[in-house]
Amino acid sequence: MLGSCSLEALRKRQSYKWRTYPEDVLPAFVAEMDFDLAGPIVEAATAALAAGDCGYGHKGELGEAFAAFAAKRLRWSPDPARVYATPDVMTAISEVIQAVTPPGSGIVINPPVYQPFFYRIRLAGRRVVEAPLRREEDGRYDLDPETLDRALADSDVRAYLLCSPHNPTGRVWSRQQLLTAADICQNRGAFLLVDEIHAPLVLRGAEQVAFLSLNHEISERAVSFTSATKAWNIPGLKCGVAIAGSPRMGAVLEERWEALLPGQVGVLGSVAAFAEALPWLDALIAQLDENRSRLSQLLGEHLPRVRYAPPEASFLAWLDCRALGLGYDPAAAFLSRGRVALSAGPGFGAQGRGFARLNMGTSPELMDEAVRRMAAAVRQPGH
């Protein structure tokens, strides 16, 4: 169902992942998986092309499809009328930030965190305010309520952008952690924006809590954002999902409808994903569960000085490479010496210096090859 991930076939793709580096580089950086697409998505996109259905995007059945998916997989039943189609998660987040906060105001984030949080906030004319995650001795990360509260105490700070599940650490926040964050935002009068794009990819042993399922009073000033793009590997189809926590926030999204037009094929593909491609998703989650365990074994064998806490969600591995002596950006050394491309840790904030992010959304064989290339980079003379 997921395909063979043949390197020969993958190199025929012309996406960002496969055209950024020369052919001798194995790409394991951007969050784009190597698996074949789910059949229902292919059928929906093909039918749209055959019918010439490539005009401006319309929400169609997306609200109902997502609500049914959320009920099945996230134990949450959102109102389909409060589900909005968008071009992608980050565009929707940026538009909402500009709608609800004044220029120059502060937006709180939790580094190390998804790189576009930094530049999208700045591009929107707002100020990044950091409330770093707390790193435990076992390498896992946690939200730090005291740090978050201090960051939101400034009167110029107007919103909190939370990544749940968290990228790049793979943490899945508990119900109590989310309630604590909600209480802090409510007490400080801040808006709360929750990026839940990796929510469909929670792995065995963890439980995703959809933020708006909490029915907290902060929902009046909250929006959740998600998409089928990460879980079903269709970012190029351009469709995100925004769920308004209240009529007030729904009005914010409706007012900006022209800036939030989705791709029509993306809407149709997303409906197919949420409604018809759950068996494919189950196969994917099983493979990712296997891959995260396999990576522990591979690192223990080839790179025992790398520290790695297996993610609780998604296909991204956050690797602490500081003991390797490769400097603040080990991904640069892996690329130049091993010909394997990982995401540079410093791009996720100053807390990412000495770290790198590895994409595990591939076959065990290609993941093995990626680790072998990393180890070869470390074994070079002088290292």
N, C-alpha and C positions, 0 to 999 in steps of 0.2 A: 504493500500500500504506500510506503514511503519512498520506494525506489531504491536503486543501488548506489546512488551518489558516485557514479563513475566520474573520475576526474576528467576523462576525455569528453564526456557529455557536458559536464559542468562548465568547461572552458568554452563551450559554444554560447553560453549565456552572455548577454551584453549589458548586464546591470553594473551598478557602481562597484559591487564586490569583485566582479570578475574583470573589470577594465581599468582598475586603479593602478595595479602593479604589473610588471612584466610576467610572462608565463612561467618563469622559473620560481616565482614566489607563490607559496601556498597561502591563500587569504583566510584568515580566521579572526577578522576584526569586526567589521560592521555587523549589526544585528539582522542578518539576512541568512536564512537557513539554506541548506543544500538539498532538501528533500523534494520529491515530486509533489505537485499540487494535488489537493483533494479533488476527486472526480466531479462532485457537484459544482465546485467553483469553476472548473474548466468548462463544464457544460453550460453554466449560466453565462460565462463570458463569451463563449463561442456563439451561443444563441443570440446574444445581444449584438455581436458583430455581424452575424448573418442577417439580422433584422434591421441593421443600420441604427441601432438604438444607442447612439453615442452622443446624444445631445447634452444639454445642461442637466446636472444631476437633480433627481427628485427623491425625497425620502422614501416614498413607496411604502413597502411593508417592513422597513428596517426597525421601526419601533416595536412592532409586534414580535418580530423574529428575535430581537435582542432581549425583550422582556421574557419570552419563553425560555431562552437560553439561560438567563440569569436565574429564573425559577428552578431550572433543572440542575444547574451547576454551582450557583452561588447562594442558594437558599434565600433569594431576594426577588420580590415581584414589583419592579418599577412600573410606573404608569407609562404606557407606550406614548402618550401625548407629551410626556416630558423628555422623550428621547429625541435628540436632534442629530441629523447627519452633518458632518463637517469634512473638510478636505483631509485633515489628519489631526492627531492629538495636539502637536505643538502649535499649529496655527490657531486652533480653537483656544488653547490656553492663552496665547499671546493676545488674541482679540478680547477675551474676557478680562485679562489684566488691564488692558487699555480702557475697557468700559467701566470698571469698578474702582480703579485707583487713579489718583492724579499724577501727572508727569513728575518724575523725580522721586516718587515715593519708594519705600523699601519693600522688597518681596523676599521672604525668608525661604531658604532651601537648606537641605541637609547633606552637605558634602561628606565623603566622596559621592557624587551623584551624576546622573545622566548629563553629558556635556552640553546639549542644547539648552538646558535650564539657564546656564550662565549667559550665553550670547543672546537668547531670545528675550530674556528679561532686559538686558542692556539695549537690544535693538528696539524694544518697546519704549525706551526712554525712562526705564525704572532702574532702581539701584538693587544690586544683589546684597542680601544680608545673610551671612552664614550662621547656621546653628549646627555645627558638625555632629555627626553620629559619634557615639561613644564606642570605642573598640575594646572588646573584652580580651582577656588573656588567651582564650581559645581561638581568637581570630574572628569571632562573630561580632556583628555590630548591633547596637541598640539605639533607639531614640533616647535623647537626653532631655527630659521634661524641663529641668531647670534652665538649661541652655536655651531651649526653645522659648520659654517664658521671658527670659532676659532679652532675647532678640526681638520679640514682639512688643516689648515694653515701650520702645521708642514711639512717640506719637506720629512720626513720619512713616512708620512701617504699617502697611495696610493689608497685607495678605500673606498667606503661608501656602507654598506649593509643595505638596507631599507626594512622594513617589511610593506607591503601594500596589504590588510588591516592589521592592527597592532594586533599582539598577544603579550600580553594578554588583552590589553585594548579594543579591538574591534573597534578602530577608523578607519574610511574610509577617506583617505586624499583627499582633493579637488584638482581640476585641478591646481589652483594657487599654492597650497602648493607643488605639485609635480614639477611645473615649477620653483619655487624658489629653491628647492633642486637641480634640474638639472642645473640651472644657477650657483649655488655655486660650484658644482662638475666641471663644465666646466671651470670656472674661476681658480680653483685650480688644474686643470689637473688630476683629480682623475677618477678612474673607478667607475661606478655605477652599483651595482647588486641589483635587486629588487625581493624580495620574495613575490609572489602574490598567494600563495597556497590557501588562503581563499577567493580569488576573486569571485568564483562562488556562495559564500554564503552571498552576501550583502543582507541585510534585508530591509523591507519596510521603505521608507523615506530617504534612502541613495543611492548614485550613485557611483559605482566603475569606476574609470578612469584607463584604462590599461596604464602603463607608456609608453610603446613604441608607443602607439597611438598618443602621443604628437608630434612625429616627431622632437624632439629637437636635436640639433647638438651633444649633449652628447651621442646620440644613437650609434655613432661611437665607443664608449667605454662602452657600456651598454649591459647587458643581463637580461632578465626577466625569472623567474622560477615559475612554477606552477605545478599542478597535479590534477588528479581526485580523489586522495586518501582521502583528507579531505572531499570534498563535497559529495562523494558517499561512503565514509567509506570503502575504500579498501587499506589501507596502506600495508597490508600483501602481496599484489600482486606485489609490487615493480616496479612501473613505475612512473617517473616524466617527466616533460616537460621543456625544456629550449628553449627560443626564443632569437636568436641572433639579436642584434640591427643593425649589419653591417656584411658584408662579413669577415671583420677582426675578429670579435668575433665568427663568424661561424667557421672560421679556427681553433680557439682555441678549440672549442668543438670537431671538427673533429679530431684534433691531439690526443685527449685524449679518443678516441672512446672505447678503450679496458677497460679503467677504468670506463666507463659510460654505460656499457651494461645493458639494462633493463631486467626485467623478461618478458619472452614471454607471459605468461598468463596475466601479468600486462598490457602489450601493448594491447592485445585483449580486456581485460576488460575496459581499458581506452577508447578505440575507441567506444565500446558499450555505455559507460557512456556519452561521449560527443555527440554521434550521435543519440542515441535511448532512453536515460533515462532522458529526460528533464521533463516529467510529474512527475516522482519520485522526482526530484530535487525541483519542484514547491511545491509538498506536504511537503517536508522536510522544505523548507523555511517558509511555512505557519505555521508549527508546532513550529519552532524555534522562529518565531515572537510572537506566543502565549506564549511560554515558558519564553521569556525575560520579558514580562509584568507580567506573573504569579509570576516570581521570585521577582519582586518589591513588589507585594502584600504579598508574603510569608515572606519576610524579614521585611516588615512593621509590620506584625502580630507577628512574633516569635523572630526577632533579629533587633529591630528598631535602635540599635546603629551602625549597619553595614551600611557603605555608599557604594552605588552601582550606577554607571552610566550605564544604559542598553547599550549593544554593538550595533554598527551599522552593524556588520557583524559577521557571524559564531555562534558557540555554546559555547563560553567560557565567563564566567562572572568573572570580576576582582573585588574582594571584599576587601574593606578597613575595616579591623577588629581591628584597633588600639585602638578604644574606648572600646573594650571588656576586655582589660587587660590580654591578653593571651600571651604576649611577642612578640618577633620578628618573630616567626613562629607559627601563630595560627593553621595552618593545623596539626601540631603535637598534639595540644590539641584536635582538632576535631577527630583525629584518635584514640588517647588513651582513651578519655572520651566518645566520641559519636559513635565510630566505623563507621566513614565515612571518606573516603580518598579523600582529595583535593590536588591540587598541591601547594607546599610550595612557598610562595611569594618570599623569599630571593633567590631562584633559578633563578629569573628573573633579578637579580641585587640588589645592596644595596637599591635601591628605592622600592623594594618589601618587605622590612621588615615591619611586621605587616599586610601584605596582604595575601590573598590566592586566588587561581583560581579554580572555580567550573565549571565542565562540565555539560552543559544543554542539551546535545544531547541525550535525553532520554524521556521517557513518563512523563506527568505531575505528575503521581502518584509517580514515583521514585524520581522526583525532590522534591516533597513534603516531601518524606521520608528523603531525604538528609538534607533538611533544619531543619526538626524536630530533627534529630540526632545532628546537629550542635547546635541547641538551648539547647538540653539536656546536651551537654558538658559544655555550659556556665552556666547552672543552677546548676551544682554540687556545693556542699558546698564550700564556700571560693571564689566562682567566681560569 
